[in-house]
């Protein structure tokens, strides 16, 4: 998923404790870790002298994608609040819309990364993300999530009827499907 190293290790300067990260020295991965973990204070500190839209990792992965992939609603709202708006219409500027719809090197947008239906709803209804964007595999976010669920169900040997991950994916697919039927 993300290439910014949430799995630990590193140089010992960052210590994760639950959902709080303290850092003796911030590095290029700090804003991504903060966005993924939902640590708004650390995210704000790491962005003091940097524009949200200027940050992409080596895979063209954005902070919006990091927050979306972990369902961090508060972080998504903060990131959107930092984007430029047209003063006359209070809509996002064209440069902000370009950022919102940024695809990584695999062609995945923040909507492809959305972890929950609530995450997708925020991206669609508040950020006006393009629901028809197609990734490098030729799939929209809906098609990608349908494929993800299919693979998940095939790989899980002892899947229970109330499997939380499967339910999260099903709810997300249901929401994205409702958008597709509205736009047809």
N, C-alpha and C positions, 0 to 999 in steps of 0.2 A: 504494500500500500504506500506508505510514506517512506521517504528516504532520509529523514532527519534524525533517525536513531532514537525512538522512544523506548527501545528495549534495554536501555541501561548501558553499562560500560562507560566509555569515554575517558576523559582525563581526570576525573575526580572532582571537577569544579562544580558540578551540578548534583544536587542531592534531592531525590524525589521522596516525598513523605505523603502518602495518600494522594490527594489531588493538588497538593501544594508543592511547588518547586522553589528552592532557594538556590541562589547562584552567586559564587564568589566573583566570577567573571563571566559576563554574557558573551556568547559567540553567535555565529550565524544561525544556529539551530534554535536558539532560545525562543524567538517569537513563534516558531512552529510548534515547539513543545508546549509552550504556554497556551496556544490556540487549541491544540489537541486535548490538553488536560483541563481546559476550562479555567485557567488561572488568569483572570482579567488584569489583576494588579501587575503581574510579571509581564504580560503582553504589553500593557501600557508603558511600563518602564523600558521595555526593549524597543519600543517604537518611538521613543522621545524625539529622536532626530531623523526619523525615517518615515517616508510615506508608505502607507499600506500597499498601495498599488505598485510600488517599486520592488517589492520582495517576491522573488520566485527562486526556488532551489534549482539544482542542476537538471531536474526532470520537468521544470516549468510548473512545479507544484506551488500553489498559492496558499496564503493564510486562510482564505475563504474555503478552499478545498480541505485544508487540515481541520478546521472547525466543523465543517459539514460531515466529514468522515467519522467524527466522534460524537456527532449530535450535540455540539456545544452551542445551544441557542443564544445564551447571553453573549458569547463571543461573536457569533454571527451578527447579532444586533449591533454590537459595538463596532465591528468592522464596517458594516453598512453605514453607520453614523459618521464614519470617517471619510466617506467618499464624497466627491464633489456633486453638487446638485445645480440644476439650472435655476437661477433666481426667479425667473418669470413664472415657471410652471411647477417648481419644486419637484421635478423629476430628476433622475440621475443624469448626469452629463454623458456625452458620448464616450469620453475616456473612462468614466466609471462603469458604463455598460460594457465596454470592452473588457475591463477587469473582471466584472461579474461573470462574463461568459468565457473567460480564459480557459483554454484546454491545456492540459499537461501534454507531455510527449506521447502519451497513449491516446490523446484526443478526448480524455475524460474531463468534464466540467465539474463544478461543485455539485451540480445536481446528480451526476453519475456517482459521486462520492457520498451523497446524502445517506445518513445512517437510519433515520426514522422518517415517518410521514410528516411529523412536525417540522423536521429540518427541511424537507422538500417544500412543505407549505410556505415556510418563511422565504425560501429562495424564490419561489414562484410568485407569491402574493406581495411580498415587500421588495424583493430585488428585481422582479420581472425577468428572471433568467430564462433563456431560450429552452423551451421544453423539447424542441425538435432537433437540438444539436446531436450530431452523430459522432461517435468515437472512431478510433482507428480500426475497430473490428466491425464497423458499420452499424452499431447499435445506439439507439437513443437510451436515455436513462431508464425508461420503462423496460425496454428490451434487455438492457444490461442487468437490471434487478431481477427480471424473470429468469434470465440465464443463471444468475447468482443463486437464486432459490433452487432451481433445478439441480445445479451442481451440489449445493448444500444437502439437499434431500437424498441425493445419490450417495454422497460420501458418509453421511451419518448412519452408523450401523444401528444404534439403539435409540432412535429418535422417538421421543414421546409425543403424544398428541398436543401437549401444551408447551412444546419447545419454544423458549423465549426468542431465540434468534430467528426461527422460522416465522413466528408470529409478527415480529418486527418487520421482516421482509414482506410478509403478506399484506400488512397494513400499508406499507410504503407502496407496494405494487397496486393496491386498490386505489390509493390516492392518485398515483400517476396515471392509472387507467381512466379515472374519472376526468382527468385533464384531457386525455386523448379523445375521449368521446365528446367532450365539450367543443374541442377545436375542429372536429370533423365536419 
